Amino acid sequence: MSKFIIQVNGSVYGSTASFRALAFCQSALANGHQIINVFFYQDGVTNSNALTCPASDEIDMHSNWQSLSLKHTIPLTNCVSAALRRGVLSQQDATENGKPQWNSSDAFTMGGLGELVVGIEQADRLISF
């Protein structure tokens, strides 16, 4: 059994990175491996935006990440700097920055690159999408 940390750099739309990362996680888990964290970086932080409304014939990546996290107790971590630059805010970030609203789901926590480094140290492999 291997332990993986997953880094998602691609956005929900305009890239297949998120879809491929989710499929990898599902396959790895089905084969007895462990995902210790999914770290969303660069445009990948858009996966945590609770306000996306995909068409009925599109995959709802936001909901799929939340479901994966809930079912397998996998932390979903946004790079806070990348998220703030892209207008993805947690409730705490909105308050700290004087914004009236937030759009990041509670399933996603904000963290820094230090959390990615700690995860890399704990994992057997970093897989980046």
N, C-alpha and C positions, 0 to 999 in steps of 0.2 A: 504494500500500500504506500502510495506517495502522497505527500502533502504539497498542495499548490497554493500559491497566491496569484491572483489574476489581476492584471492591469488592463483597464478598458480606456483607450484613448479616443475612440471614435464616437461620434454623435449618434443619436437615435435615428436621425434621418440624414441621408447623404453619405452614409457609410454602412458597410456590413459588419463592422467591428463588434458592435454590441450583440448582434444576432449570433455571430460566430463564437463570441466569448460565452454567451449563455448556453449555446449548444455544447461547447466544450465542457462547461461545468456540469451540465446534465449527464453527459456521457461519462465523465470522470467519476461522478458520484455513483452512477449505475454500475460502474466497474470496481467499486469498493475504495476509491481514492477519497481524499479529504480536501476540501477547499477551505482554507483557513481565513481568507478574506478576499473580497473583490474591491479593488481600489480604482476609483474613477478619476481620471486625470485628463487634462486638456479638454477637448470637446466632449469627452466621455461623461463629464458631470451633468450633461443635459439629460442623461438617463433618469436622474432623480427628480426631474420637473413633474410635479403632480398635475400640472395644468395642460399637459399634452393631451390631445383628443384625436387619436388615430381614427381613420375611416374604418368602417365595419369590415372591410376586406383586408385590413392591415393588422400586423402583429402589434399588440400593445406591450412594448418592451418594458415600460415602466412597471406595469402590473406583473409581468413575468419575473422581473428581478425581485420584486417584493415577495412574490410567492416562493421563489427559490430560497430566499433568505429565511422566510418564516418556516418553511418545511424542513430545511436542513440546518437551521440556526447558523447561518453564514452572515458575518458582518458585511455591510455595504458601506464603504467609506468614500466620501467625496474629498478631493483636494480642495480645501477651503479657499485658497488663493485663486485657483482656476474657476471655482464656482462663482465667487464674488465678481470676477471679471466678466462672467457670462450671464450675470443676473439671476443666478440660482442661489437662493437664500434660505437658510433654516430660520425658524422662528427667532432663535437667539441672534443670528446674524442680522435679521431685519431690525430687531430692537437696538442692537449695538450700533447700527449704521443709520438709524433714524428713518427707516422705511416702514410704511404702513402695512405691508403685506409680505408674505413669504410663500415660496412655491416648492420647496423641497419636502418630500415625504418624511415622516418620522422613521421609516425603515432605513433611511440613509443618514449616516452621521457625518459630520464635518471633521476633518483631520488634516494633518500635514504630511509632508514627505517623510518625516520621521516615522510615522506609522507604517508607511510603505517599507522603509528600511528595516524596521523591527519585524515586519511580516516576512521579508526576504530572508532574514536570519533564521526564522522559525520554520520556513518552508524548505522543501527539497528543491523546488523549481519555481521560478517566476515565469509566467506565461503572459505575454503582452499582445493585445489585439488593438 
